[in-house]
Amino acid sequence: MPKKKKTDDNKHKVDASNVIGLHAAVVEQPITDTLETNYMPYAMSVIVSRAIPEIDGFKPSHRKLLYTMYKMGLLTGARTKSANIVGQTMRLNPHGDAAIYDTMVRLSRGYGALLTPFVDSKGNFGKVYSRDMAWAAPRYTEAKLTPICAELFRDIDSDTVDFVDNYDNTMKEPALLPTTFPNILVSANSGIAVGMASQFCGFNLKEVCDTTIAYLKNPDCDLMETLLAPDFPTGGELIFDRNTIREIYETGRGSVRVRAKYRYVKEENLIEIYEIPYSTTVEAILDKVAELIKAGRAKEIADMRDETDLSGLKLAIDLKRGVDPDKLMTKLYKLTPLEDAFACNFNVLIAGTPKVLGVRQILEEWTAWRTGSVRRRVYFVMKKKQDKLHLLKGLKRILLDIDKAIQIIRETEEEAEVIPNLMIGFGIDQIQAEYVAEIKLRNINKEYILKRVNETDALQDEIADLEDTLNSPRRLKQILVDELTEAARKYGEPRRTSIVYSHEIETYVEEAQVEDYSVHVFLSREGYFKKITPASLRMAADQKYKDGDGLSQTFETTNGAEIMFFTDRCQVYKTRLSEFEDTKASALGDYLPAKLSMDSGENVIYAVLPGPDYAGALLFFFANGKAARVDLTAYKTTSNRRKLTGAYSDKAPLACIRRLDTDCELAVYSTEPRALIFHTALLAPKTTRTTQGVAVMTLKPKYQLETVKALEDTPITNQSRYRVRSLPAAGALLREEDSEERQMDLLD
C-alpha cells in the first residue's frame, strides 16, 4: 500500500510538471510566431480558397456546386431534389450541407440575386429583397442547371482548364470554369476575407459581351459607350454620374446610388413601390418609414404595408388628402433606404493573388485567360486528330497489301507475336499495329479502304487548319468574338435598372417647420415689399411709401406661400413669404434688390404667387407688339434654385406682364394712340420661357405697344369698335370718350 501511494504521488507530480511546462510554453511563445504559424495560413486560406472570386467569376463554393450538378447530368436532365445535390456536392465541398444549400439559393432563379441565374429552381427559394422570407428546406425544393450554364462548361472535357484533386484526393475538380463570357462582370458577387473584401456589382450580359468585343477589336476603346452602367436584378433607377462611373471603370472602386421605382394610383390615392435598390430589403424600408411616422416627420402618410404576392414586389403607401406624391417620394428617397448606395470593390484573384482591378484591366486579364483556354482546346482537338491520323497512316500501309498482312497473322504461331510481326513486316509502331489487328474481317473491302484513304486526306487538312489557328492571334481573337456574339444573342436580356441623370431629379432639402397664417403683401413700384398680418392691417391700413413711390401690386395669401419676382433683366427670383419678417403699414418694408441679392441696377417689375401646382399662365407683352403666353409650370424647378435666368425674351423691351388664370378679354394700347380688344384664347401657350411670342398689334414704325389692361378695368364704352377676331390686328384709333383722360375730365 505505501508503495502504491508513492507511485500515485509521483504520477501527480509528473502531471503537474506537464501542466506547468505547457503553461510556460504558451506564455513564452512570441506573438509573431503565433501569427506566422497559425493566423497567416488561416488568413490566406480564407482569401484564396473562400471569399474572393477568381477570373471566371466564381468562388470555390460556387464552382464546386455547379460542377457537381453538371456531372449529375442536370444541364440537360430533369430537376432533382436539392437535398440530393447538396449531398453530392459534399464530395467536393466539406463545409457542411447548410453552407452548400445557401450557395445554391443565391445562385437560383427563384431567389433573384443574379441577373443571369445558374440554378433553375422549383419551390420556395426566398427572395433577395426580403430578409424575413426564409427559403424552404432542401428536401422540399428541386433544382437543375439553367441553359446558360452550357456557356460555363463548354469544352470542359477538352483540356480547356486545369483539374485538381478534391480535399480527400478521391476525385478531380476544375480549378476554374471555362466561361465563354466575362462572368466576373455579369454576376454580382461579394465576400469578406481577412483584411480585405470584394464587392462586384452586376452588369448587363449583352452590354458586357458588346464591350468585350469592342475591347478585343480596340483595347483603347471608350468602355462607357457600350457598358452603360451597373445593372441590378431588382431593377430600380440608377442615378448616373459620369465621373463616378468612369472612376469605377478605371480604378475598380466607387459607389453608385440606386433608388426605387414607384407609380401613383390616383383612384385610390396611394403610391405603389414595385422595384427597390439591390442593397436593401422591404423590411428595412418599412421599419424606417415607421420610425419617420412615429417621429412626426412623415405626416403625409396615412398607412404603409407590404402587398408583395406571386406577381412580385409591391409596397403600398396610402396618402392623406392633398399630398403631392412626387414631393413625398423625394422626401422618402432622402430619409429612407428607398434610395441607397452600392459600393464597388473589384477585388479578384489573379494567379492566386488578390488585386483590385478596373473594368479594362479585368477585360485584359479575362481575354488573356480565355485566349489560353481556347488555345488549349484547339491544341487538344488537333492532338486527337493527329493521333487518329497516325492510326490511319498505319492502316493505309497495311491496306495497300492486305494479303501480306493476312499471311503474317496466319503464319504467326503465338497471339502475342502478332503485333511485333506486323510492326516488322510493315514498318509501323505498336499503336498502329494494335489498331490494325483489331479490324474486323468484314471491313477488309474496297469501300472501307477508299473511305479510310479519303478520311486521311481530310484529317490532314483539318490539322493544318488547326495549326494555323494556334499560330494566328487574329483567328484566336475571332473565336472569342464569335462565342461572345453567340452568348449575347442567345441569353442577352434588356436592362432591368433604368438610368436617370442626377440633374434630372429633385433633391429633397428638409425645411424647418413654417407657421402658416394669413397675410397681406404689398409691392411698391420702386421694389419695396411688405408682409402684414390682418390684425396689424386693421389697426393701421394707410401704407407708407417713399416720395414718388406707390403701390404696384397687393395679394392676400398665407405665410408659407411661394412667390416669384420678375425683374427688368429677364430674370426671376423665387423665395417664400416666410423668409420675410412681418411688418406694419407704417414701415417702408424690405428693399427687394438688397434682400434677394439682385444684380447691380436690377429692379423688380412684377410679382407672382404660383401656388402649389403652378396652375395658370403668364402673358408677356413686348413693345414691338408681340405677346408670349408661357405656362407657370415652366418656372417649376426640381431643385431649390432661387434664381432663374431667361425668364422671358430679351429680343424686345418688355411693356407689360399679366397673370392669366382663365381666358378673358384684354385691351391693348399703343402710343399712337390705338387700342384693340382680343380674347386670350387666341394666344397659344409656348413651351419655352424665352419665346419671342406672336404678333398681337400691328404698329407703325414710330409707335410701340404701351400697356395692357383687363377689359373690365378700362373706360371703353364702344367695345365693338376695338374688338378683333384674329391676330395680329392694327386696332382702332382711340376715341376721346373711350380714353382714360376723358373719363377723368368728366369726374372732375
Secondary structure, DSSP 8 states (H G I E B T S, - for coil): -HHHHHHHHHHHHHHHHHHHHHHHHHHHS-HHHHIIIIIHHHHHHHIIIIIS-BTTS--HHHHHHHHHHHHTTTTTS--EEHHHHHHHHTTT-TT-HHHHHHHHHHHBTTTT--SS-SEEEES----TT-SS-----TTT-EEEE-GGGGGTSTTTTTT-S-EEE-TTSSSEEESS---SS-HHHHS-EEEE-SS-EEEE----HHHHHHHHHHHHH-TT--GGGT--S---TT--EEEE-HHHHHHHHHHSEEEEEEE-EEEEETTTTEEEEEE--TT--HHHHHHHHHHHHHTTS-TTEEEEEE--BTTB--EEEEE-TT--HHHHHHHHHHHSTTEEEEEEE-EEEETTEEEE--HHHHHHHHHHHHHHHHHHHHHHHHHHHHHHHHHHHHHHHHHTTHHHHHHHHHH-SSGGGHHHHHHHHHT--HHHHHHHHT--GGG-SHHHHHHHHHHHHHHHHHHHHHHHHHT-HHHHHHHHHHHHHHHHHHH----SSEEEEGGGS------------EEEEEEETTSEEEEE-HHHHHH-------TT--EEEEEEEETT-EEEEEETTSEEEEEEGGGS----TTS--EEHHHHTT--TT--EEEEE--TTTT-SEEEEEETTSEEEEEEGGGG--SS--SEEE--S--SS-EEEEEEESS--EEEEEESSSEEEEEEGGGS-EESSTT---EE-B---TT--EEEEEEGGGS--S-HHHHB-SSSSB--EE--GGGSHHHHHHHH-
